[in-house]
Amino acid sequence: MTKRQGRLFFIVCTFLSAAVFIGLTIDTHTRFAELTNEEKLTPAVISGKDIWHANNCINCHTLLGEGAYYAPDLTKITQQRGTPYLTAFLKDPSQFYSEEQHRRLMPNPNLKDAEISDVIAFLDWVSHIDNQGWPPRPIIVSGTTIPDTDIGQPAIQASVSSDPVARGEALFRSAPPACNACHSVAPGANLAGPTLAGIGARAAAIIASPDYRGSAKTPADYIRESITHPSAYLVPGPMYSANKQSFMPDNFATDLDTEQIDSLVAYMETLK
């Protein structure tokens, strides 16, 4: 290639790259309303945003990859925790975590009920922004050390396995239901929900307890009931329920089919 050809090649490639960049920029700007869920910008969402900034939440938390990275990324928090949990948490964070045990403690923002509702509306609006899959893995808010095999590891693809345990593990780590966003399978590592390590043995003890009022007769029945009717038995502790209602979403009975639930039960029964 001669100097003239090299110069020409450089100029043409520069103009082509610039044209592609401009085209992509224009495309992004024309899709802002779609990508950012703009049609759902309600007064509650705007009020929640103002409360978020007034309390300097960004000084610790992260949204859409921007923030302090000291506290958990909250981009998908409403989908991973749910409104009842977040409402109870914002009323009194100290019920859920202690500085001694978890090495961090969120200060109580002392928000009114309406302000809490608005903040959750804002976070829910954020969670529906098309952010190409961020954050890439579930939120970990406990100071407990969790083995690498418990988080961030891909499971066997359910679609290529006929083993119900393998399908259940894949489903456990996929979204939805993304069970591992709230539950660990490591002993003693309680997150937003209790650890599922040894759930079979605990289920047998719960069924035999006089405090149990559910309908399960076997550990497998109890695990299935916990998925489809999470408030049938409330695990003791203020961080798991409030007003006799479990913080675990109650929509899995309709969102998951029978085979999926059976696979989850089969997988959880193997957890020791």
C-alpha atoms as a printed R data frame, in Angstrom:
    type eleno elety resid chain resno       x       y      z
1   ATOM     1    CA   MET     A     1   0.000   0.000  0.000
2   ATOM     2    CA   THR     A     2   1.411   3.377 -0.995
3   ATOM     3    CA   LYS     A     3   1.395   6.449  1.223
4   ATOM     4    CA   ARG     A     4  -1.454   7.904 -0.805
5   ATOM     5    CA   GLN     A     5  -3.495   4.704 -0.483
6   ATOM     6    CA   GLY     A     6  -2.773   4.552  3.243
7   ATOM     7    CA   ARG     A     7  -3.873   8.163  3.681
8   ATOM     8    CA   LEU     A     8  -7.037   7.505  1.683
9   ATOM     9    CA   PHE     A     9  -7.759   4.352  3.700
10  ATOM    10    CA   PHE     A    10  -7.365   6.305  6.953
11  ATOM    11    CA   ILE     A    11  -9.678   9.108  5.801
12  ATOM    12    CA   VAL     A    12 -12.389   6.735  4.541
13  ATOM    13    CA   CYS     A    13 -12.300   4.606  7.720
14  ATOM    14    CA   THR     A    14 -12.431   7.727  9.885
15  ATOM    15    CA   PHE     A    15 -15.494   9.029  8.083
16  ATOM    16    CA   LEU     A    16 -17.175   5.596  8.191
17  ATOM    17    CA   SER     A    17 -16.503   5.258 11.929
18  ATOM    18    CA   ALA     A    18 -17.811   8.766 12.541
19  ATOM    19    CA   ALA     A    19 -20.944   8.018 10.482
20  ATOM    20    CA   VAL     A    20 -21.599   4.816 12.452
21  ATOM    21    CA   PHE     A    21 -21.072   6.634 15.756
22  ATOM    22    CA   ILE     A    22 -23.416   9.465 14.771
23  ATOM    23    CA   GLY     A    23 -26.004   6.984 13.540
24  ATOM    24    CA   LEU     A    24 -25.909   5.007 16.784
25  ATOM    25    CA   THR     A    25 -26.113   8.224 18.801
26  ATOM    26    CA   ILE     A    26 -29.161   9.393 16.868
27  ATOM    27    CA   ASP     A    27 -30.786   5.966 17.279
28  ATOM    28    CA   THR     A    28 -30.188   6.052 21.032
29  ATOM    29    CA   HIS     A    29 -31.676   9.543 21.369
30  ATOM    30    CA   THR     A    30 -34.772   8.584 19.374
31  ATOM    31    CA   ARG     A    31 -35.331   5.597 21.690
32  ATOM    32    CA   PHE     A    32 -34.842   7.385 25.030
33  ATOM    33    CA   ALA     A    33 -38.566   7.304 25.826
34  ATOM    34    CA   GLU     A    34 -38.711   3.552 25.176
35  ATOM    35    CA   LEU     A    35 -35.451   2.685 26.929
36  ATOM    36    CA   THR     A    36 -36.101   4.782 30.030
37  ATOM    37    CA   ASN     A    37 -39.743   3.834 30.597
38  ATOM    38    CA   GLU     A    38 -40.578   7.529 30.216
39  ATOM    39    CA   GLU     A    39 -44.352   7.075 29.945
40  ATOM    40    CA   LYS     A    40 -44.416   5.855 33.553
41  ATOM    41    CA   LEU     A    41 -42.797   8.964 35.017
42  ATOM    42    CA   THR     A    42 -45.501   9.734 37.567
43  ATOM    43    CA   PRO     A    43 -45.508  12.452 40.266
44  ATOM    44    CA   ALA     A    44 -44.714   9.713 42.808
45  ATOM    45    CA   VAL     A    45 -41.641   8.679 40.825
46  ATOM    46    CA   ILE     A    46 -40.424  12.281 40.582
47  ATOM    47    CA   SER     A    47 -41.067  12.814 44.292
48  ATOM    48    CA   GLY     A    48 -39.156   9.625 45.082
49  ATOM    49    CA   LYS     A    49 -36.225  10.840 42.999
50  ATOM    50    CA   ASP     A    50 -36.180  14.114 44.951
51  ATOM    51    CA   ILE     A    51 -36.228  12.203 48.263
52  ATOM    52    CA   TRP     A    52 -33.437   9.947 46.997
53  ATOM    53    CA   HIS     A    53 -31.256  12.985 46.240
54  ATOM    54    CA   ALA     A    54 -32.260  14.909 49.379
55  ATOM    55    CA   ASN     A    55 -31.060  12.007 51.533
56  ATOM    56    CA   ASN     A    56 -27.848  11.589 49.518
57  ATOM    57    CA   CYS     A    57 -28.567   7.888 48.971
58  ATOM    58    CA   ILE     A    58 -26.145   7.895 46.031
59  ATOM    59    CA   ASN     A    59 -23.300   8.528 48.503
60  ATOM    60    CA   CYS     A    60 -23.500   4.836 49.457
61  ATOM    61    CA   HIS     A    61 -25.701   3.084 46.896
62  ATOM    62    CA   THR     A    62 -25.423   2.648 43.154
63  ATOM    63    CA   LEU     A    63 -28.004   3.060 40.403
64  ATOM    64    CA   LEU     A    64 -27.321   2.015 36.814
65  ATOM    65    CA   GLY     A    65 -23.653   1.591 37.650
66  ATOM    66    CA   GLU     A    66 -23.264   5.119 39.057
67  ATOM    67    CA   GLY     A    67 -22.735   5.748 42.749
68  ATOM    68    CA   ALA     A    68 -20.464   5.068 45.694
69  ATOM    69    CA   TYR     A    69 -20.241   1.242 45.510
70  ATOM    70    CA   TYR     A    70 -20.170   1.104 49.320
71  ATOM    71    CA   ALA     A    71 -23.703  -0.237 49.694
72  ATOM    72    CA   PRO     A    72 -25.590  -2.570 47.289
73  ATOM    73    CA   ASP     A    73 -26.542  -1.608 43.751
74  ATOM    74    CA   LEU     A    74 -30.285  -0.883 43.799
75  ATOM    75    CA   THR     A    75 -30.961  -0.891 40.061
76  ATOM    76    CA   LYS     A    76 -33.215  -3.987 40.263
77  ATOM    77    CA   ILE     A    77 -33.993  -3.920 43.981
78  ATOM    78    CA   THR     A    78 -37.796  -3.763 43.643
79  ATOM    79    CA   GLN     A    79 -37.804  -6.858 41.439
80  ATOM    80    CA   GLN     A    80 -35.419  -8.687 43.767
81  ATOM    81    CA   ARG     A    81 -36.944  -7.760 47.107
82  ATOM    82    CA   GLY     A    82 -40.515  -6.540 46.594
83  ATOM    83    CA   THR     A    83 -42.527  -3.676 48.055
84  ATOM    84    CA   PRO     A    84 -43.417  -5.237 51.464
85  ATOM    85    CA   TYR     A    85 -39.769  -5.956 52.240
86  ATOM    86    CA   LEU     A    86 -38.558  -2.532 51.116
87  ATOM    87    CA   THR     A    87 -41.314  -0.767 53.066
88  ATOM    88    CA   ALA     A    88 -40.390  -2.553 56.290
89  ATOM    89    CA   PHE     A    89 -36.676  -2.028 55.648
90  ATOM    90    CA   LEU     A    90 -36.978   1.715 55.083
91  ATOM    91    CA   LYS     A    91 -39.068   2.082 58.233
92  ATOM    92    CA   ASP     A    92 -36.303   0.565 60.361
93  ATOM    93    CA   PRO     A    93 -33.144  -0.812 58.705
94  ATOM    94    CA   SER     A    94 -31.762  -1.963 62.061
95  ATOM    95    CA   GLN     A    95 -34.350  -4.776 62.158
96  ATOM    96    CA   PHE     A    96 -32.629  -6.396 59.195
97  ATOM    97    CA   TYR     A    97 -28.908  -5.878 59.714
98  ATOM    98    CA   SER     A    98 -26.574  -4.990 62.538
99  ATOM    99    CA   GLU     A    99 -23.208  -3.295 62.347
100 ATOM   100    CA   GLU     A   100 -21.659  -5.946 64.606
101 ATOM   101    CA   GLN     A   101 -22.788  -8.924 62.520
102 ATOM   102    CA   HIS     A   102 -22.857  -7.544 58.978
103 ATOM   103    CA   ARG     A   103 -20.120  -4.899 59.240
104 ATOM   104    CA   ARG     A   104 -22.459  -2.209 57.924
105 ATOM   105    CA   LEU     A   105 -25.644  -0.510 59.000
106 ATOM   106    CA   MET     A   106 -27.815   1.780 56.943
107 ATOM   107    CA   PRO     A   107 -28.869   4.843 58.945
108 ATOM   108    CA   ASN     A   108 -32.599   5.260 59.475
109 ATOM   109    CA   PRO     A   109 -33.747   7.921 56.963
110 ATOM   110    CA   ASN     A   110 -36.836   8.618 59.137
111 ATOM   111    CA   LEU     A   111 -39.138   8.805 56.138
112 ATOM   112    CA   LYS     A   112 -42.888   9.178 56.346
113 ATOM   113    CA   ASP     A   113 -45.078   6.429 54.891
114 ATOM   114    CA   ALA     A   114 -45.861   8.513 51.794
115 ATOM   115    CA   GLU     A   115 -42.151   9.247 51.269
116 ATOM   116    CA   ILE     A   116 -41.305   5.553 51.527
117 ATOM   117    CA   SER     A   117 -43.969   4.789 48.948
118 ATOM   118    CA   ASP     A   118 -42.552   7.441 46.607
119 ATOM   119    CA   VAL     A   119 -38.971   6.180 46.970
120 ATOM   120    CA   ILE     A   120 -40.106   2.649 46.135
121 ATOM   121    CA   ALA     A   121 -42.022   4.011 43.121
122 ATOM   122    CA   PHE     A   122 -38.828   5.726 41.944
123 ATOM   123    CA   LEU     A   123 -36.736   2.586 42.407
124 ATOM   124    CA   ASP     A   124 -39.361   0.521 40.620
125 ATOM   125    CA   TRP     A   125 -39.263   2.957 37.685
126 ATOM   126    CA   VAL     A   126 -35.471   2.619 37.603
127 ATOM   127    CA   SER     A   127 -35.751  -1.173 37.647
128 ATOM   128    CA   HIS     A   128 -37.704  -1.130 34.370
129 ATOM   129    CA   ILE     A   129 -35.162   0.934 32.449
130 ATOM   130    CA   ASP     A   130 -33.646  -1.125 29.633
131 ATOM   131    CA   ASN     A   131 -30.102  -1.353 31.013
132 ATOM   132    CA   GLN     A   132 -28.912  -4.409 29.092
133 ATOM   133    CA   GLY     A   133 -28.942  -6.730 32.097
134 ATOM   134    CA   TRP     A   134 -27.262  -4.615 34.795
135 ATOM   135    CA   PRO     A   135 -26.484  -5.549 37.534
136 ATOM   136    CA   PRO     A   136 -24.961  -8.814 36.285
137 ATOM   137    CA   ARG     A   137 -25.545 -10.853 39.443
138 ATOM   138    CA   PRO     A   138 -27.722 -10.813 42.584
139 ATOM   139    CA   ILE     A   139 -27.248  -8.242 45.325
140 ATOM   140    CA   ILE     A   140 -25.241  -9.413 48.330
141 ATOM   141    CA   VAL     A   141 -25.919  -7.293 51.393
142 ATOM   142    CA   SER     A   142 -24.734  -9.622 54.129
143 ATOM   143    CA   GLY     A   143 -21.223  -9.364 55.514
144 ATOM   144    CA   THR     A   144 -21.165 -13.156 55.666
145 ATOM   145    CA   THR     A   145 -18.570 -14.809 53.482
146 ATOM   146    CA   ILE     A   146 -20.349 -16.853 50.840
147 ATOM   147    CA   PRO     A   147 -18.516 -19.496 48.794
148 ATOM   148    CA   ASP     A   148 -17.985 -18.691 45.128
149 ATOM   149    CA   THR     A   149 -19.977 -21.794 44.258
150 ATOM   150    CA   ASP     A   150 -23.036 -20.143 45.796
151 ATOM   151    CA   ILE     A   151 -23.122 -16.980 43.689
152 ATOM   152    CA   GLY     A   152 -22.061 -15.825 40.295
153 ATOM   153    CA   GLN     A   153 -21.645 -19.352 38.942
154 ATOM   154    CA   PRO     A   154 -23.688 -20.509 35.949
155 ATOM   155    CA   ALA     A   155 -25.815 -23.563 36.525
156 ATOM   156    CA   ILE     A   156 -26.467 -26.352 34.037
157 ATOM   157    CA   GLN     A   157 -28.913 -25.122 31.440
158 ATOM   158    CA   ALA     A   158 -32.365 -26.473 32.223
159 ATOM   159    CA   SER     A   159 -33.246 -26.672 28.536
160 ATOM   160    CA   VAL     A   160 -30.501 -29.229 27.818
161 ATOM   161    CA   SER     A   161 -30.992 -31.465 30.843
162 ATOM   162    CA   SER     A   162 -33.623 -34.066 31.621
163 ATOM   163    CA   ASP     A   163 -32.523 -34.245 35.261
164 ATOM   164    CA   PRO     A   164 -35.073 -32.410 37.467
165 ATOM   165    CA   VAL     A   165 -32.359 -31.507 39.990
166 ATOM   166    CA   ALA     A   166 -30.231 -29.884 37.269
167 ATOM   167    CA   ARG     A   167 -33.287 -28.083 35.889
168 ATOM   168    CA   GLY     A   168 -34.155 -26.896 39.386
169 ATOM   169    CA   GLU     A   169 -30.640 -25.558 39.985
170 ATOM   170    CA   ALA     A   170 -30.688 -23.700 36.674
171 ATOM   171    CA   LEU     A   171 -34.088 -22.224 37.508
172 ATOM   172    CA   PHE     A   172 -32.906 -21.304 41.016
173 ATOM   173    CA   ARG     A   173 -30.162 -19.150 39.478
174 ATOM   174    CA   SER     A   174 -32.162 -17.690 36.584
175 ATOM   175    CA   ALA     A   175 -34.538 -14.713 36.404
176 ATOM   176    CA   PRO     A   176 -37.318 -15.171 37.043
177 ATOM   177    CA   PRO     A   177 -37.559 -16.423 39.750
178 ATOM   178    CA   ALA     A   178 -33.905 -15.681 40.683
179 ATOM   179    CA   CYS     A   179 -34.187 -17.430 44.042
180 ATOM   180    CA   ASN     A   180 -30.484 -16.825 44.698
181 ATOM   181    CA   ALA     A   181 -31.114 -13.072 44.776
182 ATOM   182    CA   CYS     A   182 -32.578 -13.566 48.259
183 ATOM   183    CA   HIS     A   183 -31.523 -17.061 49.351
184 ATOM   184    CA   SER     A   184 -28.069 -18.532 49.799
185 ATOM   185    CA   VAL     A   185 -27.349 -22.256 49.787
186 ATOM   186    CA   ALA     A   186 -24.346 -21.824 52.100
187 ATOM   187    CA   PRO     A   187 -24.852 -22.800 55.774
188 ATOM   188    CA   GLY     A   188 -25.379 -19.773 58.011
189 ATOM   189    CA   ALA     A   189 -25.404 -17.250 55.157
190 ATOM   190    CA   ASN     A   190 -28.783 -15.552 55.556
191 ATOM   191    CA   LEU     A   191 -29.518 -12.835 53.002
192 ATOM   192    CA   ALA     A   192 -32.915 -11.206 52.481
193 ATOM   193    CA   GLY     A   193 -34.313 -14.692 53.017
194 ATOM   194    CA   PRO     A   194 -33.001 -17.507 55.205
195 ATOM   195    CA   THR     A   195 -30.334 -19.830 53.849
196 ATOM   196    CA   LEU     A   196 -31.699 -22.920 52.150
197 ATOM   197    CA   ALA     A   197 -28.828 -25.124 53.297
198 ATOM   198    CA   GLY     A   198 -30.369 -28.122 55.052
199 ATOM   199    CA   ILE     A   199 -33.903 -27.060 54.104
200 ATOM   200    CA   GLY     A   200 -35.094 -30.685 53.994
201 ATOM   201    CA   ALA     A   201 -34.140 -31.385 57.610
202 ATOM   202    CA   ARG     A   202 -35.510 -28.021 58.768
203 ATOM   203    CA   ALA     A   203 -38.750 -28.670 56.884
204 ATOM   204    CA   ALA     A   204 -39.262 -31.966 58.731
205 ATOM   205    CA   ALA     A   205 -38.723 -30.212 62.066
206 ATOM   206    CA   ILE     A   206 -41.110 -27.372 61.160
207 ATOM   207    CA   ILE     A   207 -43.880 -29.772 60.115
208 ATOM   208    CA   ALA     A   208 -43.543 -31.604 63.436
209 ATOM   209    CA   SER     A   209 -43.681 -28.340 65.390
210 ATOM   210    CA   PRO     A   210 -46.963 -27.395 67.112
211 ATOM   211    CA   ASP     A   211 -46.525 -23.872 65.709
212 ATOM   212    CA   TYR     A   212 -46.927 -25.117 62.136
213 ATOM   213    CA   ARG     A   213 -50.380 -24.398 60.668
214 ATOM   214    CA   GLY     A   214 -49.780 -25.266 57.025
215 ATOM   215    CA   SER     A   215 -50.972 -28.310 55.119
216 ATOM   216    CA   ALA     A   216 -47.656 -29.994 54.247
217 ATOM   217    CA   LYS     A   217 -47.114 -33.593 55.322
218 ATOM   218    CA   THR     A   218 -43.585 -34.136 53.997
219 ATOM   219    CA   PRO     A   219 -40.467 -31.963 53.573
220 ATOM   220    CA   ALA     A   220 -41.097 -31.866 49.817
221 ATOM   221    CA   ASP     A   221 -44.660 -30.667 50.451
222 ATOM   222    CA   TYR     A   222 -43.353 -27.949 52.775
223 ATOM   223    CA   ILE     A   223 -40.802 -26.706 50.229
224 ATOM   224    CA   ARG     A   224 -43.512 -26.617 47.548
225 ATOM   225    CA   GLU     A   225 -45.861 -24.773 49.926
226 ATOM   226    CA   SER     A   226 -43.117 -22.258 50.740
227 ATOM   227    CA   ILE     A   227 -42.778 -21.482 47.029
228 ATOM   228    CA   THR     A   228 -46.462 -21.244 46.170
229 ATOM   229    CA   HIS     A   229 -47.889 -19.965 49.492
230 ATOM   230    CA   PRO     A   230 -44.965 -18.326 51.353
231 ATOM   231    CA   SER     A   231 -47.156 -16.958 54.152
232 ATOM   232    CA   ALA     A   232 -48.482 -20.394 55.163
233 ATOM   233    CA   TYR     A   233 -45.579 -20.580 57.615
234 ATOM   234    CA   LEU     A   234 -43.580 -17.503 58.611
235 ATOM   235    CA   VAL     A   235 -39.939 -18.091 59.435
236 ATOM   236    CA   PRO     A   236 -39.247 -16.318 62.750
237 ATOM   237    CA   GLY     A   237 -37.466 -12.983 62.460
238 ATOM   238    CA   PRO     A   238 -38.510  -9.418 61.583
239 ATOM   239    CA   MET     A   239 -36.479  -9.427 58.367
240 ATOM   240    CA   TYR     A   240 -38.585 -12.163 56.777
241 ATOM   241    CA   SER     A   241 -42.172 -10.995 57.333
242 ATOM   242    CA   ALA     A   242 -44.429  -8.273 58.718
243 ATOM   243    CA   ASN     A   243 -48.123  -8.120 59.609
244 ATOM   244    CA   LYS     A   244 -48.381 -11.913 59.189
245 ATOM   245    CA   GLN     A   245 -47.288 -11.615 55.560
246 ATOM   246    CA   SER     A   246 -44.078 -13.070 54.162
247 ATOM   247    CA   PHE     A   247 -41.788 -10.730 52.241
248 ATOM   248    CA   MET     A   248 -41.284 -13.469 49.660
249 ATOM   249    CA   PRO     A   249 -43.294 -12.799 46.468
250 ATOM   250    CA   ASP     A   250 -46.550 -14.751 46.344
251 ATOM   251    CA   ASN     A   251 -46.842 -14.923 42.558
252 ATOM   252    CA   PHE     A   252 -44.764 -18.033 41.880
253 ATOM   253    CA   ALA     A   253 -47.835 -20.284 41.992
254 ATOM   254    CA   THR     A   254 -49.073 -18.579 38.828
255 ATOM   255    CA   ASP     A   255 -45.767 -17.513 37.237
256 ATOM   256    CA   LEU     A   256 -44.183 -20.984 37.389
257 ATOM   257    CA   ASP     A   257 -45.681 -24.151 35.955
258 ATOM   258    CA   THR     A   258 -45.950 -27.445 37.818
259 ATOM   259    CA   GLU     A   259 -42.809 -28.906 36.243
260 ATOM   260    CA   GLN     A   260 -40.744 -25.868 37.208
261 ATOM   261    CA   ILE     A   261 -41.948 -25.982 40.813
262 ATOM   262    CA   ASP     A   262 -41.280 -29.738 40.984
263 ATOM   263    CA   SER     A   263 -37.749 -29.141 39.666
264 ATOM   264    CA   LEU     A   264 -37.097 -26.450 42.282
265 ATOM   265    CA   VAL     A   265 -38.333 -28.784 45.019
266 ATOM   266    CA   ALA     A   266 -36.124 -31.604 43.726
267 ATOM   267    CA   TYR     A   267 -33.074 -29.322 43.750
268 ATOM   268    CA   MET     A   268 -33.732 -27.869 47.195
269 ATOM   269    CA   GLU     A   269 -34.145 -31.337 48.674
270 ATOM   270    CA   THR     A   270 -30.503 -32.012 47.755
271 ATOM   271    CA   LEU     A   271 -29.196 -29.016 49.718
272 ATOM   272    CA   LYS     A   272 -27.349 -30.157 52.820
